[in-house]
Amino acid sequence: MTPQIFKNSWINTNEPLSPLSKMRLDRFKLRKETYEFLHIAGLPVYCEPNLTFVNDTDDLFSGICKLTEQFDYLEEEDSFDKYVVIGSCRDGDVIAIDTGNHDTIVQLDHEDSFTSMYFNSSIAMLADFLILYHDFQAEVLQDEAPEDNFQCYNFTDAQIEELINKMYAADSKAITEEGFWKQELEIMFSIRQEKFQNP
């Protein structure tokens, strides 16, 4: 997915994209396609499923930075220098670009010494997954405001199967290896079972 296609596809105005300036991106050793994606399109500052991403600011915790800048006690560990922070998950885990591995997107477990888990193969694939999830949620809600925060989990087997198949076709590791998307799917099934399928 190109950054322009993502911009044109991301039509949810309640979750606007936040492109990053060249000034903020120039100091990182990002691949050209990653750099251009973050500069031209950027990512939404917040979006479902409970993800937050950086915006164009110098703030250490709201803007793009190295993991070792947010957590300066990691500076002595060379292995952490490759991570560029671009967001966080609902549980506080870091979402980062692994510049030492072709700009793969990873989840860093903040409760387990920032152990790395697979998120997506690239920034473009992350954007693709955000659109897949957004479209899935819109279909489940049928463009109506949910009565409560759990209505988006009242999906049919056919709806979730279609989402899983699309995710698998795009980036199979994201839903088969331990990490955010695999965990998210498990949470979705669990909440549906608890809220809508129990007698």
C-alpha atoms as one frame of an Amber mdcrd trajectory, in Angstrom:
protein
   0.000   0.000   0.000   1.335   3.407  -0.953   1.065   6.362   1.430  -1.256
   8.150  -1.005  -3.632   5.184  -1.187  -3.652   5.019   2.607  -4.496   8.737
   2.826  -7.340   8.292   0.371  -8.603   5.148   2.112  -8.472   6.473   5.665
 -11.764   8.330   5.642 -12.511   8.285   9.371 -12.258  11.993  10.198 -12.503
  11.306  13.937  -9.093   9.655  13.720  -7.081  11.955  11.413  -3.658  10.998
  10.118  -0.569  12.798  11.391   2.211  13.062   8.772   5.691  13.639  10.197
   8.005  16.407   9.007  11.282  15.641   7.265  13.047  17.488  10.066  11.855
  14.878  12.575  12.504  11.901  10.308  15.954  12.826   8.992  17.797  11.759
  12.137  16.663   8.137  11.882  18.155   5.523   9.570  14.855   4.577   7.970
  14.383   2.848   4.651  13.141   5.153   1.894   9.679   3.577   1.769   9.254
   3.882   5.551  10.423   7.502   5.537   8.096   8.459   2.692   5.109   6.710
   4.247   5.485   8.525   7.564   6.089  11.854   5.807   3.352  11.694   3.166
   0.592   9.908   5.092   1.625   9.288   8.668  -0.526   7.247  11.027  -3.632
   8.119  13.058  -2.806   9.514  16.494  -5.398   7.091  17.877  -7.407   4.308
  16.290  -9.032   1.007  17.085  -8.137  -1.531  18.295  -6.846   0.755  21.074
  -3.654   1.849  19.347  -1.915   5.208  19.657   0.678   6.547  17.246   3.090
   9.462  17.207   2.264  12.920  15.923   4.465  15.690  14.550   5.849  17.037
  17.810   9.117  17.261  19.725   7.465  15.785  22.817   9.405  12.706  23.868
   6.317  10.586  24.510   4.013  11.886  21.761   6.532  12.237  18.945   8.809
   9.841  17.091  12.007   8.963  18.941  14.432   6.170  19.715  13.501   3.662
  22.397  16.713   4.589  24.212  15.538   8.212  24.394  12.263   7.314  26.065
  13.982   4.854  28.379  17.469   6.251  28.864  18.560   3.365  31.088  18.619
   1.250  27.917  21.376   3.367  26.334  24.045   0.989  27.582  22.421  -1.858
  25.639  23.421  -1.606  21.963  20.667  -4.044  20.988  17.966  -1.443  21.732
  19.455   1.354  19.621  17.784  -0.002  16.478  14.228   0.628  17.705  12.382
   3.788  16.627   9.184   4.282  18.635   6.045   5.057  16.614   3.263   4.209
  19.077   1.884   1.983  21.802  -0.692  -0.759  22.379  -3.567  -0.737  24.859
  -1.439  -2.400  27.544   1.412   0.084  27.223   3.676  -2.057  25.070   5.770
  -0.073  22.600   5.199  -0.218  18.836   8.516   0.358  17.079  10.315   0.198
  13.762  13.189  -2.292  13.861  15.782  -0.503  11.723  18.097  -3.481  12.139
  15.638  -5.799  10.388  14.408  -4.079   7.218  12.115  -1.706   9.174   9.878
  -4.503  10.398   7.213  -3.293  12.849   7.527  -4.872  16.288   5.812  -4.864
  19.661   8.177  -4.448  22.624   6.931  -5.939  25.893   7.463  -3.244  28.530
   6.977  -5.792  31.327   9.548  -8.240  29.945  12.685  -6.192  29.275  11.270
  -4.979  25.943  11.233  -8.430  24.397  10.438  -8.093  20.699   7.329  -9.633
  19.114   6.257  -9.468  15.489   3.632  -6.841  14.589   3.761  -6.332  10.812
   6.272  -6.733   8.016   6.411  -2.997   7.226   4.812   0.366   7.926   2.700
  -0.049   4.784   1.450  -3.431   5.984   0.590  -1.941   9.375  -1.507   0.658
   7.551  -3.155  -2.104   5.546  -4.130  -3.920   8.749  -5.544  -0.714  10.254
  -7.820  -0.350   7.234  -8.831  -4.025   7.379  -9.789  -3.647  11.035 -11.549
  -0.315  10.461 -13.631  -1.775   7.624 -14.442  -4.864   9.698 -15.633  -2.760
  12.620 -17.730  -0.512  10.361 -19.424  -3.577   8.893 -20.171  -5.041  12.325
 -21.619  -1.756  13.576 -23.287  -1.027  10.219 -22.303   2.635  10.615 -24.466
   3.039  13.704 -23.218   4.234  17.078 -22.895   1.227  19.401 -25.068   1.101
  22.484 -22.019   0.203  24.512 -18.300  -0.311  24.056 -18.731  -4.011  23.346
 -21.071  -3.853  20.330 -18.121  -4.050  17.956 -17.495  -7.567  19.277 -20.974
  -8.753  18.262 -19.668 -10.059  14.949 -20.752 -13.102  12.963 -18.528 -16.076
  12.195 -18.554 -15.036   8.544 -17.396 -11.497   9.359 -14.473 -12.568  11.533
 -13.499 -15.328   9.099 -13.310 -12.782   6.285 -11.098 -10.511   8.406  -8.774
 -13.369   9.363  -8.485 -14.552   5.759  -7.611 -11.052   4.541  -5.029 -10.604
   7.295  -3.492 -14.001   6.601  -3.239 -13.308   2.878  -1.557  -9.952   3.504
   0.836 -10.820   6.360   0.392 -14.335   7.735   3.037 -13.979  10.459   1.020
 -11.180  12.064  -1.760 -13.575  13.070   0.199 -16.806  13.501   3.175 -15.616
  15.574   2.825 -14.346  19.136   2.221 -10.617  19.030  -0.421  -7.907  18.896
  -2.718  -9.064  16.088  -2.794 -12.696  17.187  -3.566 -11.569  20.735  -6.212
  -9.125  19.496  -8.085 -11.840  17.625  -8.032 -14.030  20.733  -9.411 -11.128
  22.810 -12.155 -10.512  20.252 -13.339 -14.119  20.414 -13.171 -14.091  24.206
 -15.257 -10.911  24.557 -17.831 -12.145  22.045 -18.160 -15.391  23.981 -18.571
 -13.577  27.299 -20.893 -10.779  26.197 -23.003 -12.253  23.433 -22.874 -16.053
  23.468 -23.188 -17.006  27.125 -26.770 -17.767  28.175
